Amino acid sequence: MSTSDVHLSVERHQRDTPKSSETVVDGCKTSPGNSGSVGPGGSKRALACMRLFEFVPASVAESEPQQNSRSIYRSAYLHIRLRQMDPQGEEQQDREDLDDDEVVIRPESDVILETGSKGPYDYDLIVIGGGSAGLACAKEAVACGARVVCLDYVKPTPLGTKWGVGGTCVNVGCIPKKLMHQASLLGEAVHEAAAYGWNVNEKIKPDWNKLVSSVQNHIKSVNWVTRVDLRDKKVEYINGLGSFLDPHTMTIKMKSGDRKITSQTFVIAVGGRPRYPDIPGAVEYGITSDDLFSLNREPGKTLVVGAGYIGLECAGFLKGLGYEPTVMVRSIVLRGFDQQMAGLVADSMEERGIPFLYQYVPLSVEKLSSGKLLVKYEHSQSGEVRSDTFDTVLWAIGRKGLVDDLNLANAGVHTFKDKIQVDSYEATNVPNIYAVGDIIYGKPELTPVAVLAGRLLARRLYGESTQRMDYTDVATTVFTPLEYACVGLSEEDAVKEFGADEIEVFHGYYKPTEFFIPQKSVRHCYLKAVAERHGEQRVYGLHYLGPVAGEVIQGFAAALKSGLTIKTLMNTVGIHPTTAEEFTRLNITKRSGLDPTPASCCS
Ligand SMILES: Cc1cc2nc3c(=O)[nH]c(=O)nc-3n(C[C@H](O)[C@H](O)[C@H](O)COP(=O)(O)OP(=O)(O)OC[C@H]3O[C@@H](n4cnc5c(N)ncnc54)[C@H](O)[C@@H]3O)c2cc1C
C-alpha cells in the first residue's frame, strides 16, 4: 500500500458508503447507523479525532467545519506526515499529553469503543487478531449488522520491537518490504540513469536511518487511518491478548487488567510470527523480519538464514542498498514454488554478488568483543564446520502460527503443526469457532487471500451470501531484485497431477528493451506457460521472471481463472514494447528441444 493508497482507501470507503436508509451491499445490509463517515456525524467525528491528536491546527478545525470528510482525511494525513517527520519526535509527546474527552479513539487506551450487549452473549462475533484477515472479517460482519469486537495484541520481539494495529502486512510484512525493495530498485535506476544521459553522481549512497524513518512514518499513518476506519465503521477494537476459557468465553489481557467477554461466534485470525532456530545465541543476537524494517543501525554484512521468499527478498534489497548479504540454504530455494524458476531466481541473485551457502545449517551465534557476530555453521551432508563473522544475523527460517496464547484446548479446538485445520467454510472442529488467514493450515499465506477469505466468511455468517473462498490459482510475487511472479500450477505439480505426457511447457528467454542501454544482464529473464498438451490446451500455470513481475502477472491471473488456453494466448495481440507481451509470443515447447533464446526483440 502506498501513500496514495491510504487516500484512495479512504475515498473508496466514502464513495462506497450507501446514502439511502438501507442498502444491500454484497449480501450485507447496511444502514446509516453503520455507514461510516459520510454525513455531518462522520465529519464531526473525524474532526474531533484530529483535534484530540492535535494533528490539525485549531485554525483548520474551527474555520472549516463544513469541509467534507474527504478533505478532512487528507488534511489529517498531511498533518500526521508533518508531525511524524518532526525530528524532535513531538508527535509521540502530543499523544501522551492527550485528555480523555468525548472522542473514543485513544492510542494509549486498551479499548477504543464502548461495548453494547444484547442477547445471551456480549457479542455476536469476537474476531481475534487485527491483521489483514481479522480486520476484513470484522468490518464486513459489522456492515452485515453483527455486534462485533476485534482484538489485537502484538508481543514485542526479543529485541523489543513492537507495532500498532493492522497485523503483519502493514507493520512488518508486505508494506515495509515493498518500500525497501523499491528503495533498492531506485538505487539501481540511478546507476542506469547515467547510461541514459543523466548526469548523476555515481557514488550515491543510501541513508539507512532516513529510509527506516520514512518507512516507519508511512506505517504509522496507515495505523492511524486503520483506527479511524474502524471507528467510522463501528467496529469495536480492543488492544488486548485473547485466550479462551470455554467455547463462548474469552479473557482479554489488557494494560488496565483482565476482562472476560462472551460471544456467540469466534473467528481466529491470529496469524504467525517468525521462528528462531534452537541454537545458542539465536534469540540473543539474531533478528527477524519483525525487527529489520525498524532496525536503528545499518545492517552491514548480513547472514540471511533461510531461502524462502522472505529471506530472498530481504537479501535482495539489502544488496541493492549496498550491504553484503549472504544466504544460507538448508535444502532448497523457494520451497513450494516452481523449482526451475526458483533456481533462476537464485542464479540471478548470485550474478548480482549475493553468495549462497547451499546445504549449510547454523550451529551457534556468539558476540565478539568487537561487536561482530561469530557464526559457526555445518554442511548438512559432509559435516564440515565453518565460521564467519557478520554484523547482522537474520533468521528467515519460516513462521509459526500463534496458537499458544489462545488456550485452544479450553474451547476444544484442535491444532495441527501450530496451525488450525478448517473445512471449506473456514470452520474448525468446534461449531461456533472459525479460523481464517495465515493461521489456517495448508493455504497460501498472503494478504489478499486473508482479506478475501475474512470478508467472505463474514458475509456467509451474517449476510445472505453462500460464497466460499477459492484458494486455487492465487497469483503471487517474490520481490527479489529480478522479480518472480506466478499463477497456477508449477511445472512439477502439473506433472504430478496430470503426468508428464499430458503437459506441454511453452517457454522462452527474452530481452527487456530498457535493459539494453545500461547493459543490464538479460540472462535470467525467462517465462513459461505450463499447459495441457492435447485438446484445448488449457493453461495451468504461468511463470515470469523479470521486471515488475507482479504487475505483469496480475492481469494474466484473471485470464487463467477464466479458462485461458494456449490458443487464446497466441491470438492475443501484445503491447509493444513491454515484457508482458512475451507471453503472447511463446511458441517454443520444452519438448521440441529448440533454443528458447530470442534472436531479436521485434519480430
Ligand atoms: C516479511 C514479510 C513479507 C510479506 N510480503 C507479502 C507480500 O508481498 N504479499 C502478500 O500478499 N503477503 C505478504 N506477506 C504475508 C502477509 O503479511 C500475511 O499473509 C498476512 O499479514 C496474514 O494476515 P493475518 O490477518 O492472517 O495475520 P496477521 O496480519 O499476522 O494478523 C494477526 C494479528 O493477530 C494478533 N494476535 C495474535 N494472537 C493474538 C491473540 N491471542 N489475541 C489478540 N491478538 C492476537 C497478532 O499480533 C497480529 O497483529 C509477508 C509477510 C512477511 C512476514
The ligand as an SDF file (V2000), in Angstrom:
LIG
                    3D

 53 58  0  0  0  0  0  0  0  0999 V2000
    8.3770  -10.0270    5.5840 C   0  0  0  0  0  0  0  0  0  0  0  0
    7.0310  -10.4010    5.0310 C   0  0  0  0  0  0  0  0  0  0  0  0
    6.6880  -10.0180    3.7640 C   0  0  0  0  0  0  0  0  0  0  0  0
    5.4490  -10.3370    3.2470 C   0  0  0  0  0  0  0  0  0  0  0  0
    5.1560   -9.9470    1.9840 N   0  0  0  0  0  0  0  0  0  0  0  0
    3.9420  -10.2240    1.4550 C   0  0  0  0  0  0  0  0  0  0  0  0
    3.6010   -9.7710    0.1660 C   0  0  0  0  0  0  0  0  0  0  0  0
    4.4180   -9.1430   -0.5220 O   0  0  0  0  0  0  0  0  0  0  0  0
    2.3790  -10.0410   -0.3030 N   0  0  0  0  0  0  0  0  0  0  0  0
    1.4540  -10.7430    0.4360 C   0  0  0  0  0  0  0  0  0  0  0  0
    0.3350  -10.9450   -0.0330 O   0  0  0  0  0  0  0  0  0  0  0  0
    1.7550  -11.2070    1.6780 N   0  0  0  0  0  0  0  0  0  0  0  0
    2.9720  -10.9590    2.1950 C   0  0  0  0  0  0  0  0  0  0  0  0
    3.2830  -11.3930    3.4590 N   0  0  0  0  0  0  0  0  0  0  0  0
    2.3000  -12.2310    4.1850 C   0  0  0  0  0  0  0  0  0  0  0  0
    1.1880  -11.3890    4.8270 C   0  0  0  0  0  0  0  0  0  0  0  0
    1.7680  -10.4030    5.6380 O   0  0  0  0  0  0  0  0  0  0  0  0
    0.2830  -12.2920    5.6310 C   0  0  0  0  0  0  0  0  0  0  0  0
   -0.2290  -13.2980    4.7830 O   0  0  0  0  0  0  0  0  0  0  0  0
   -0.8960  -11.5460    6.2590 C   0  0  0  0  0  0  0  0  0  0  0  0
   -0.4520  -10.4780    7.0490 O   0  0  0  0  0  0  0  0  0  0  0  0
   -1.7260  -12.5190    7.0970 C   0  0  0  0  0  0  0  0  0  0  0  0
   -2.7650  -11.8300    7.7130 O   0  0  0  0  0  0  0  0  0  0  0  0
   -3.4640  -12.4260    9.0280 P   0  0  0  0  0  0  0  0  0  0  0  0
   -4.5760  -11.4840    9.3250 O   0  0  0  0  0  0  0  0  0  0  0  0
   -3.7610  -13.8510    8.8510 O   0  0  0  0  0  0  0  0  0  0  0  0
   -2.3630  -12.3420   10.1740 O   0  0  0  0  0  0  0  0  0  0  0  0
   -1.5960  -11.0860   10.7590 P   0  0  0  0  0  0  0  0  0  0  0  0
   -1.5410   -9.9800    9.7810 O   0  0  0  0  0  0  0  0  0  0  0  0
   -0.3060  -11.6010   11.2630 O   0  0  0  0  0  0  0  0  0  0  0  0
   -2.5090  -10.5710   11.9640 O   0  0  0  0  0  0  0  0  0  0  0  0
   -2.7130  -11.3040   13.1290 C   0  0  0  0  0  0  0  0  0  0  0  0
   -2.7850  -10.3400   14.3000 C   0  0  0  0  0  0  0  0  0  0  0  0
   -3.3010  -11.0210   15.4520 O   0  0  0  0  0  0  0  0  0  0  0  0
   -2.5190  -10.6600   16.5870 C   0  0  0  0  0  0  0  0  0  0  0  0
   -2.6790  -11.7170   17.6010 N   0  0  0  0  0  0  0  0  0  0  0  0
   -2.0600  -12.9230   17.6540 C   0  0  0  0  0  0  0  0  0  0  0  0
   -2.5010  -13.6260   18.7190 N   0  0  0  0  0  0  0  0  0  0  0  0
   -3.4110  -12.8510   19.3410 C   0  0  0  0  0  0  0  0  0  0  0  0
   -4.2340  -13.0290   20.4890 C   0  0  0  0  0  0  0  0  0  0  0  0
   -4.2080  -14.1660   21.2050 N   0  0  0  0  0  0  0  0  0  0  0  0
   -5.0490  -12.0170   20.8780 N   0  0  0  0  0  0  0  0  0  0  0  0
   -5.0880  -10.8480   20.1710 C   0  0  0  0  0  0  0  0  0  0  0  0
   -4.3470  -10.6370   19.0620 N   0  0  0  0  0  0  0  0  0  0  0  0
   -3.5230  -11.6300   18.6540 C   0  0  0  0  0  0  0  0  0  0  0  0
   -1.1270  -10.5630   16.0080 C   0  0  0  0  0  0  0  0  0  0  0  0
   -0.2370   -9.8890   16.8500 O   0  0  0  0  0  0  0  0  0  0  0  0
   -1.4240   -9.8110   14.7050 C   0  0  0  0  0  0  0  0  0  0  0  0
   -1.4660   -8.4320   14.9240 O   0  0  0  0  0  0  0  0  0  0  0  0
    4.5160  -11.0770    4.0180 C   0  0  0  0  0  0  0  0  0  0  0  0
    4.8530  -11.4720    5.3210 C   0  0  0  0  0  0  0  0  0  0  0  0
    6.0950  -11.1420    5.8200 C   0  0  0  0  0  0  0  0  0  0  0  0
    6.4550  -11.5690    7.2160 C   0  0  0  0  0  0  0  0  0  0  0  0
  1  2  1  0
  2  3  1  0
  2 52  2  0
  3  4  2  0
  4  5  1  0
  4 50  1  0
  5  6  2  0
  6  7  1  0
  6 13  1  0
  7  8  2  0
  7  9  1  0
  9 10  1  0
 10 11  2  0
 10 12  1  0
 12 13  2  0
 13 14  1  0
 14 15  1  0
 14 50  1  0
 15 16  1  0
 16 17  1  0
 16 18  1  0
 18 19  1  0
 18 20  1  0
 20 21  1  0
 20 22  1  0
 22 23  1  0
 23 24  1  0
 24 25  2  0
 24 26  1  0
 24 27  1  0
 27 28  1  0
 28 29  2  0
 28 30  1  0
 28 31  1  0
 31 32  1  0
 32 33  1  0
 33 34  1  0
 33 48  1  0
 34 35  1  0
 35 36  1  0
 35 46  1  0
 36 37  1  0
 36 45  1  0
 37 38  2  0
 38 39  1  0
 39 40  1  0
 39 45  2  0
 40 41  1  0
 40 42  2  0
 42 43  1  0
 43 44  2  0
 44 45  1  0
 46 47  1  0
 46 48  1  0
 48 49  1  0
 50 51  2  0
 51 52  1  0
 52 53  1  0
M  END
$$$$
